[in-house]
Amino acid sequence: MPKPKELVKKRWRAQRGGWEVVYPEGGKVKKKLFQTEAEAVAFQNEIMEEVQANTPRPVDADIRLRDFAPAWKEIEKTRTDQRTFEDRVAQLERHVIPTLGHVQVAQLRAKHVLTLLGQLELDGLSRNAIRLVKDALSIVCGYAVVREILKVNPCQKLGVYGKLGGTAPKEPNPMTEVQLAAFAEAMAERQGRTFPMLFRLMADTGLRPGEARALKVTDIDWVTGTLHVERALRNDNTVKATKTEETRNVDLSAACQAALRPYITWLTKRALAEGRGEPDWLFVTHENAPVDQRTMRRSFKAGCKRAGLRGFRVYDLRATCASHLLALSAEITYVAEQLGNSPAMIWKYYAKHLPRRSRRWVDQLAAARRAATREDASGTRTWNQEPNLPNLRAVDIAQLADSVDGEPWWDRTTDPLIKSQVLFQLS
């Protein structure tokens, strides 16, 4: 809510030759002119007192941070997944509340945040750990701004002093065709049928791990050969929207469809044998629940270890799909649609995987320009061809030539500076 000083303003108006006070009254904005600044200040203070007397104070104006945190928790736990929520609560209770819990939320300023960050650095926390604490406090302050307790988020007003390095995000690390083949062979040896099919589908379609785990049998469209992606799973297997909160249809190759058909037949037989009826989830455990993230990661690491591969994550299967498509000269827009990303992000992370031609592109550019200078089938002429003269008789052309007195004619300039035959020849 604006303060009275922000509603009642005093300014010098040279055109009117006096001091003007702008103030609210009856839902309208009014202006009053004074000859001296002292009169304007007195009137401004009088109006500010009236505005402040009629302005209700926020209900939570005096609430302290340690008392405000529980209200934030009730909102936050319904907005984010369980693991993220627990991490933010742990950062608040472990580092923020002991230092800033006594401060009124309405009085939180950038200096308090800087004091907290400095104390954490003295305590020996890494820059990445300090960044997580700052992010948790920023989320709480953002909620206070929504509740109109704070006017601005103090965590976003630190300037260069609030920049924390932390750990740089890991670059995509796609597998080569040979590495992917070795991984698939290792998975097929000792991993049953669920995880080999899961990882193959991710490598063929570029799905995110949460999107792949959330697939259902009914998401496959055998007629169009596509996969409908409309949901994802959190770490605790609760359903959420996709990362972009949009649905998309992903193309399935003929080979991937051929592998999915016997897998679904096997999945149906297993479900019926266990008395669970028709299967719902595409990748399911014996407890009729989607495969969880921890088991998926463990299976992926085991497959990489047997294949002799190191330094790969499950998410790198998504990068593998993107890099292999681009290496085949697939359009960036198509790859972006397949992965559910923007073309700018695809270009940023995967442009280095675009094919490199052995021939020189500048030679192709010169050849294309030479071809463009030739006359096309419609008879258009280019700059270096003879002009298309009108259908004049020979006598008309001779008369026209005599009329220019030695000057350049028809398609050449008739600049008056070019008069002599010598200059004409030189031109």
C-alpha positions, 0 to 999 in steps of 0.5 A: 500500500502506498505511503502518505508521502507517496500520495501527497507530492510537492513540486515547483511549477515554473510555468505557474510561478509557485509551489504545487501540491498534488493530493488525493481527495474524494477518489480524485487527484487535486492540485493546489498552488502556493506562492512560498515553499513554506506554505506548500510544506505546511499544507502537504503535512496537513494532508498527509496526516489526514491520509494516514489517519484514514489509511488502515494498517495491514493486518500483518504489519508487525508480524515477525519472520519466524511467525510468518514462515508457517503461513508461507509453508501452507501455501508453498507445500501445495505449489512445489514438489515435496523434495523442493519444499522440504529443502527450502524449509530446511534452509529457513529453519537451519540458517535464516530463522536463527539469524533474522527470525526476530526481524519484522517482515515489513522491515526486512531490507537488503542490509539484513540479507547481506548480513545473513550472507556474510555470516553464512560465509564466516560459518564456512558454507560454500557459495552454492549452499549460500545461494540456496539459502538466499533463494529460500529467503527470496521465495518467502519475501516474494510471498510477503510482497504478494500479501502487501507486507513488503513493497519490494523483495529485499533479496532482489535489491543486492546488486553486485553484492548478491551475486553468488557463483555456486556450481555451474550447471552441467553441460549436456553430455550426449552419448555417441552411437557406439556408446549408446549401442554398448549401453543398450546391449548391457541393459538387455543382458541383466535388466529385465524388460522395463528399464531397457525399454524405458531408456530406449524410448528416452534416447529415441524421443528425447523425453525428460525423465519425469515425462517418461516415467509418467507415460501411460499405455493410452498415450501411444497413438498407433495410427499416427505413430506419435506419443502424447506427452501431457504430464510428468512425475515428481520425485515422490511419484505425484503427478504434475504438469510438464516443465513447460506446462504444455502438452505435445505429440512426439514422433515415434520411429518405426523401430521404436514402435516395433519394440513397444508392441511386444513390450506392451504385450508382455506388460499386459500378460504380467498385469493379468497374471498378477490380478491387476487387470489392464495396465495403466502406466507404461513403465510400472513396478510389481506394486502397480506404481510407476517406476521411481526416480531413485530406482531408475537412476540406480538401473542407469548407473548399473548399465553404464558400469557394465558397458564401461561408460563413465560420467553420464546421467539419465538426463543425458539420454535426452541430449543424446536424442537431440545431438543425433537428430542434429547430426543428421541435419534435422531442423532445429525447429523440429528438434525443439518440438520433439524435446518440448523446448524452444529453438533458442535453447536447442541452439544454445546447448546443441549447436556444436553437434550440427554437421560440419561440411568438408567443402567450403561454404564460401565457394557455394555462396559464390556459385549461387551468386553466379547462377543468380546473375544468369538470365532465368527462364522469364527473360529478366536481365541482370546488371551486366547484360545489354539493355532491352532496347525498344522496338525502334527503326534503324533511322530512329536509333541513328537520330537518337544517337545524334541527339545526345552529342557524344554523351553516354546514352540510353543506359548510361548517365547523362551527367553534364560533367561528362561532355568530351569524347575523351571523358566519355571513352574513359567512363 
